[in-house]
């Protein structure tokens, strides 16, 4: 990460320490910042905060205020942060409950109170990445002590619907590279960045697929590349889904 982003995550950790005090278990960086492929022009800074007990309404409000872009400007595309309790990270399930969710990207700024919420399935993948490669920011417990192993089937149950959604709604390069990294996980249980997933898949696809993945990699890196054909993207994602199904059989 660049020095501005690195300084920012330390400021986020300090803000959460001020709010939660001794009940803070740790602040953990995940996503592309730890898996690779982070680009401040288009990447979010992904952070999980773990606390011992549920947050109070006053703590939620204080955290949202301290993390707002007005108070703490993000040098990347935006902050995506969730607060969860330690019992949740030690016992992962399909839709983990959360205390608070904050995003600050210009096109997606929100604060979500997790109390009474049905849970967030995206947290399954976040927990798995933190377990594998999460970076503790500031004082706290090591990721391996905080995040229990996430079952392969639980991760796949989140990856597959995400692939189907991305094929219909996400930019082409996101859909293609996200499919590649899902394929990699189905093959050997390794979670990687979108760029690493695309590079891994380059040697395992047809000539047409190779060109599509190469173009997606260029676009993800903000290099000159033509727009991806949505029909080719959809065909590619469904082909990956069939490969994942074969690997799981």
Helices and strands as residue ranges (DSSP letters): H 3-20, G 21-23, E 24-30, H 32-35, E 44-51, H 57-67, E 78-85, H 86-90, E 100-105, E 108-113, H 122-133, E 135-136, H 143-146, H 152-169, H 172-188, H 194-202, H 207-220, H 230-248
